[in-house]
C-alpha cells in the first residue's frame, strides 16, 4: 500500500511511512486497516474513509464542526446549552409531538424524568451532560408544584401543557436563565408568564 501525499485544508503534505500500514503527514497520523478503510488522526480527533484523502477530508470536516460547536457554546446562555443538550438527548425536533403514541409517551414528562435522573442517579449520563441537566432541578421542582400540581392559573397550565416538547424544553431553559433556585422563585416566574399571556390576549 503506497501513500505519497494528502491535502489537508488546501495544503498538500508529503506522507512519510512510520511503520507497517502507518504514515505521518505533518501532524496527521494515517493508518490503513485490514478491511482497507483508512483512519486519519490529529490530536484527539479521528475520522475514517475509503481512501487516505477521504479520511483526511472527513477529519477536517469534523474539526470544523467541533470549532463551530465550541463557538456556539461560548456565546450561549446556560439555558440555551441545556435546551440544546436535552433536545439532542431525547431526539426532540421542532415537529416532535408531546404525545408520540396516545397514553404511552409524554414528551414533557420525558424531559422532567431526564432532569430527575441526572440529579438522582449520578453516572447515568456522561459527566458533562449530567451537570447541564442538574442546573434545571429547581425548574423541575417548580413545574411539579405549580404546573403538574395545578397550583397556578388554569389558563397558564393549559398554555404550558399545549407546548410541544421543543417549546417546553425552551421554557425550562428560560427558567434556568432567570436564575430559578427554589419553588418560590418558580411561582413568581409563572406569575409573570401568566401576566404576559393575558396581556397578549387582551
Helices and strands as residue ranges (DSSP letters): E 5-8, E 11-14, E 16-19, E 22-25, E 28-32, E 38-42, E 45-49, H 52-74, H 78-90, H 107-120, H 127-134, H 137-142, I 143-147, H 154-161, H 165-177, H 183-201
